[in-house]
């Protein structure tokens, strides 16, 4: 926890809080055009370090979610006014709990519920610890958020190995979709899926794509 605290403090001194420059394209394409709105962030990581939602915190409302409950303290310290919840977002509505694999802090960006995804990173030299965490169906989360907020303008997804499956589940079941989507796409599959549902690519930043509908 102390190491995470120091990392977030250090990140406060950086102009860009995001990992791959996503902050700049969010400002350019979203914040400058819609000063206020509502976001849903799945896979939030830390409140400051490598955060895509930090830049929205003062003007936009939103909910940030991460399966790693260890970051709750950091969110209370660095973003006390932001809404943060800790659970895993899944595509199976019957699933109540799911295995969550958490790495040491240096490799925490690889934390995931997707074991096959983790097997592709077995060369990291560190084995993740397995925890059982509460699971919430992505469509239930989305629908209930829509009921309470009226709309979700911006969806951010960064869930290692599950981005495609979560998006596909939303696209199949939801009639009202977000205006913007920010999602990592390492293999091109997400891009094909998102374009199929009428989204256009606004800009890329590292492995992250920002889409607009």
C-alpha positions in Angstrom: 0.0 0.0 0.0 2.9 2.4 0.8 4.4 1.7 -2.6 1.1 2.5 -4.3 0.8 5.7 -2.3 4.2 6.8 -3.4 3.4 5.9 -7.0 0.2 7.9 -7.0 1.9 10.9 -5.4 4.6 10.8 -8.1 1.9 10.6 -10.8 0.2 13.7 -9.4 3.3 15.6 -10.5 2.9 14.4 -14.1 0.9 16.3 -16.7 -0.4 13.2 -18.3 -1.7 10.6 -15.8 -2.6 8.0 -18.4 -0.3 5.1 -19.4 -0.2 5.5 -23.2 -1.2 9.1 -23.7 -5.0 8.4 -23.6 -5.6 11.5 -21.5 -4.8 13.8 -24.4 -7.2 12.2 -26.8 -9.9 12.1 -24.1 -9.4 15.9 -23.7 -9.4 16.5 -27.4 -12.3 14.4 -28.5 -14.5 14.3 -25.4 -13.9 16.8 -22.7 -13.5 19.8 -25.1 -16.7 18.9 -26.8 -18.8 17.7 -23.9 -17.8 19.5 -20.6 -20.1 17.3 -18.5 -21.3 13.8 -18.8 -21.3 10.3 -17.2 -18.6 7.7 -17.6 -18.4 4.0 -16.7 -14.8 2.7 -16.2 -14.2 -1.0 -16.0 -10.6 -1.8 -15.1 -9.7 1.4 -13.4 -6.4 0.4 -11.8 -5.1 3.2 -9.6 -6.9 6.6 -8.9 -4.0 8.6 -10.4 -1.3 6.4 -11.8 -2.2 5.4 -15.4 -5.7 6.6 -15.0 -7.9 7.4 -18.0 -10.6 8.9 -15.9 -8.6 11.2 -13.7 -8.9 14.1 -16.2 -12.7 13.8 -16.0 -13.0 13.7 -12.2 -13.9 17.4 -11.6 -16.6 18.0 -14.3 -17.9 14.5 -15.2 -19.8 12.1 -12.9 -18.9 8.4 -13.2 -18.2 5.0 -11.7 -14.8 3.4 -11.7 -14.5 -0.3 -11.1 -11.6 -2.6 -10.4 -11.5 -6.2 -9.2 -8.5 -5.5 -7.0 -9.9 -4.5 -3.6 -6.4 -3.5 -2.4 -6.7 -0.2 -4.3 -9.8 1.0 -2.4 -7.6 2.8 0.1 -5.8 4.7 -2.6 -9.1 5.8 -4.1 -10.3 7.1 -0.8 -7.1 9.1 -0.3 -6.6 10.5 -3.8 -10.1 10.7 -5.2 -12.5 10.8 -2.3 -15.2 12.4 -4.4 -15.1 9.8 -7.1 -17.3 6.7 -7.1 -15.3 3.5 -6.9 -16.4 -0.1 -6.5 -14.4 -3.3 -6.3 -15.7 -6.4 -8.1 -15.1 -8.4 -11.3 -17.3 -7.6 -14.3 -18.2 -10.8 -16.2 -20.5 -12.0 -19.0 -22.2 -14.8 -17.1 -25.3 -13.6 -15.2 -25.3 -16.7 -13.1 -21.7 -16.3 -11.9 -21.5 -14.9 -8.3 -17.8 -15.3 -7.7 -14.8 -15.6 -10.0 -11.1 -16.3 -9.6 -9.0 -13.1 -9.8 -5.3 -13.4 -10.3 -3.2 -10.5 -8.8 0.4 -9.9 -9.5 3.0 -8.0 -7.3 2.8 -4.2 -7.7 5.4 -4.1 -10.5 3.3 -6.3 -12.7 -0.2 -5.2 -11.4 -1.3 -4.0 -14.9 -1.5 -7.7 -15.8 -4.1 -8.5 -13.1 -6.9 -10.5 -14.6 -9.7 -13.0 -14.3 -8.7 -14.6 -17.6 -6.4 -17.5 -16.9 -5.6 -18.2 -20.6 -4.6 -14.5 -21.0 -2.3 -14.8 -18.0 -0.6 -18.0 -19.5 0.6 -15.8 -22.4 2.6 -13.7 -19.8 4.1 -16.7 -17.9 7.6 -15.3 -18.8 7.2 -12.4 -16.3 9.0 -14.3 -13.7 6.3 -13.8 -11.1 3.3 -16.0 -10.4 0.0 -14.2 -9.5 -1.9 -15.0 -6.3 -5.4 -16.3 -6.8 -8.4 -14.7 -5.0 -12.1 -15.3 -5.1 -13.9 -12.0 -5.8 -17.5 -11.0 -6.3 -18.7 -11.1 -9.9 -21.3 -8.8 -11.5 -22.8 -9.4 -14.9 -21.8 -6.6 -17.3 -25.3 -6.2 -18.7 -26.8 -6.0 -15.2 -24.2 -3.4 -14.3 -24.9 -1.4 -17.5 -28.7 -1.5 -17.2 -28.7 -0.6 -13.5 -26.3 2.3 -14.2 -28.6 3.5 -17.0 -31.6 3.4 -14.7 -29.9 5.6 -12.1 -27.9 7.9 -14.3 -30.1 8.1 -17.4 -27.3 7.7 -19.8 -23.7 6.5 -20.1 -21.8 8.8 -22.4 -18.4 7.3 -22.2 -17.3 3.6 -21.6 -13.7 2.9 -20.7 -12.6 -0.8 -20.8 -9.2 -2.1 -19.7 -9.7 -5.6 -18.4 -6.8 -7.8 -19.5 -8.1 -10.6 -21.8 -11.8 -9.7 -21.4 -12.3 -6.5 -23.4 -13.7 -8.3 -26.4 -16.1 -10.5 -24.5 -17.5 -7.7 -22.4 -18.1 -5.5 -25.4 -19.7 -8.2 -27.4 -22.1 -9.0 -24.5 -23.1 -5.3 -24.3 -23.6 -4.9 -28.0 -25.8 -8.0 -28.2 -28.0 -7.1 -25.3 -28.1 -3.3 -25.0 -30.2 -1.0 -27.3 -28.7 2.2 -26.0 -24.9 2.2 -26.3 -22.3 4.9 -25.2 -21.3 7.7 -27.5 -17.6 7.1 -26.9 -15.7 3.9 -26.1 -12.0 3.7 -25.1 -10.6 0.2 -25.2 -7.3 -1.5 -25.7 -7.0 -3.7 -28.8 -3.8 -5.7 -29.2 -4.9 -8.0 -32.0 -7.5 -6.1 -34.0 -10.5 -8.2 -33.0 -12.0 -5.5 -30.9 -11.7 -3.0 -33.7 -13.7 -5.3 -36.1 -16.4 -5.8 -33.4 -16.8 -2.1 -32.6 -16.9 -1.0 -36.2 -19.6 -3.6 -36.9 -21.9 -1.8 -34.5 -21.5 1.6 -36.2 -18.6 3.1 -34.3 -15.8 5.1 -36.0 -12.2 5.2 -34.8 -11.3 8.8 -33.7 -7.8 8.2 -32.7 -5.3 5.6 -31.4 -3.0 6.1 -28.4 -0.6 3.2 -27.9 -2.8 0.0 -27.8 -5.9 2.1 -26.9 -8.5 3.1 -29.4 -11.1 5.8 -28.9 -14.3 5.2 -30.8 -17.3 7.5 -31.5 -20.9 6.7 -32.5 
